[in-house]
Amino acid sequence: MILCFLPGLNPVLLYTLVYTGMLSSVAEVSHYLAHNSNSPVAGFLARTGLLLPKRRHARHHLEDNVSYTFLNGATDPLVDMIARRYSAGYKNGTDLHYSKYIPQAAAR
């Protein structure tokens, strides 16, 4: 909120930062709803772009480096563009690391 007091800051930039920050704080909820909710409210929010619709999020599990849902439906295309440019994808990173993971209980 300290940014609000900086003179000459572009209001569009400020609102974008606040909007992104607020939606980022509910990232886990957004991801959960993309998987599990059939509620009319979640459906409405998905249609308005505030949540990523289930069908679009399904791409995240079928393809690599798309539809992460960690922000929202409106910024998902931007996140996809950034991910394509700067990330090798989770299948070449996280998935490979996870496949080598052995839970402590199973290791004993």
Secondary structure per residue as TSV (DSSP state, phi and psi in degrees):
chain	resnum	aa	ss	phi	psi
A	1	M	-	360.0	-13.5
A	2	I	G	-63.7	-25.1
A	3	L	G	-61.5	-26.9
A	4	C	G	-60.9	-25.4
A	5	F	G	-96.4	-1.2
A	6	L	S	-77.2	124.9
A	7	P	T	-69.9	142.2
A	8	G	T	80.1	4.9
A	9	L	-	-73.5	131.7
A	10	N	-	-62.5	123.4
A	11	P	H	-59.8	-34.3
A	12	V	H	-64.5	-43.0
A	13	L	H	-62.4	-44.0
A	14	L	H	-60.8	-48.6
A	15	Y	H	-63.6	-37.3
A	16	T	H	-63.9	-44.4
A	17	L	H	-63.0	-42.9
A	18	V	H	-65.9	-45.8
A	19	Y	H	-58.5	-48.9
A	20	T	H	-64.7	-41.7
A	21	G	H	-62.6	-43.8
A	22	M	H	-64.4	-45.1
A	23	L	H	-71.0	-29.9
A	24	S	H	-65.1	-32.2
A	25	S	H	-70.2	-16.6
A	26	V	T	-110.2	28.5
A	27	A	H	-58.7	-45.3
A	28	E	H	-63.9	-38.1
A	29	V	H	-64.4	-44.1
A	30	S	H	-59.3	-44.5
A	31	H	H	-65.7	-42.7
A	32	Y	H	-59.3	-46.0
A	33	L	H	-65.4	-34.0
A	34	A	H	-64.6	-23.4
A	35	H	H	-95.8	-41.7
A	36	N	H	-118.1	-13.2
A	37	S	-	-96.5	134.2
A	38	N	-	-114.5	15.5
A	39	S	-	-70.6	148.2
A	40	P	H	-60.4	-34.4
A	41	V	H	-66.1	-46.0
A	42	A	H	-62.9	-39.3
A	43	G	H	-62.2	-43.1
A	44	F	H	-62.3	-46.4
A	45	L	H	-63.4	-34.9
A	46	A	H	-67.7	-41.5
A	47	R	H	-65.6	-30.7
A	48	T	H	-85.1	-8.3
A	49	G	T	94.3	-0.7
A	50	L	S	-76.5	-27.6
A	51	L	S	-120.1	154.1
A	52	L	-	-80.3	125.9
A	53	P	-	-62.6	150.0
A	54	K	H	-54.1	-45.3
A	55	R	H	-62.3	-41.6
A	56	R	H	-70.1	-39.4
A	57	H	H	-66.3	-28.3
A	58	A	H	-57.7	-28.9
A	59	R	H	-57.4	-33.3
A	60	H	H	-60.5	-30.5
A	61	H	H	-92.8	-13.8
A	62	L	H	-102.4	-36.2
A	63	E	S	-113.3	170.5
A	64	D	S	-103.3	139.4
A	65	N	S	71.3	30.6
A	66	V	-	-137.9	157.1
A	67	S	-	48.6	57.6
A	68	Y	-	-70.6	-29.6
A	69	T	-	71.7	3.9
A	70	F	S	-75.4	-11.0
A	71	L	S	-109.2	-78.3
A	72	N	-	-172.9	177.3
A	73	G	T	-67.6	-31.6
A	74	A	T	-71.0	-37.6
A	75	T	T	-96.5	-2.7
A	76	D	H	-56.7	-43.1
A	77	P	H	-60.1	-37.2
A	78	L	H	-65.6	-44.1
A	79	V	H	-63.2	-40.0
A	80	D	H	-60.3	-42.7
A	81	M	H	-62.9	-44.5
A	82	I	H	-64.8	-42.9
A	83	A	H	-63.3	-42.6
A	84	R	H	-60.7	-36.6
A	85	R	H	-77.6	-39.4
A	86	Y	H	-116.7	-1.8
A	87	S	-	-127.7	142.3
A	88	A	-	-78.6	-10.7
A	89	G	-	101.3	154.5
A	90	Y	G	-73.0	-26.8
A	91	K	G	-67.6	-26.1
A	92	N	G	-94.2	2.2
A	93	G	T	-133.9	-84.2
A	94	T	H	-58.4	-45.7
A	95	D	H	-62.1	-39.5
A	96	L	H	-68.4	-39.8
A	97	H	H	-66.1	-40.4
A	98	Y	H	-66.1	-36.0
A	99	S	H	-64.4	-23.1
A	100	K	T	-91.1	-5.1
A	101	Y	-	-73.9	130.9
A	102	I	-	-120.2	116.0
A	103	P	-	-58.3	148.4
A	104	Q	H	-56.1	-42.1
A	105	A	H	-63.5	-37.3
A	106	A	H	-77.1	-24.0
A	107	A	H	-75.9	-17.7
A	108	R	-	-81.5	360.0
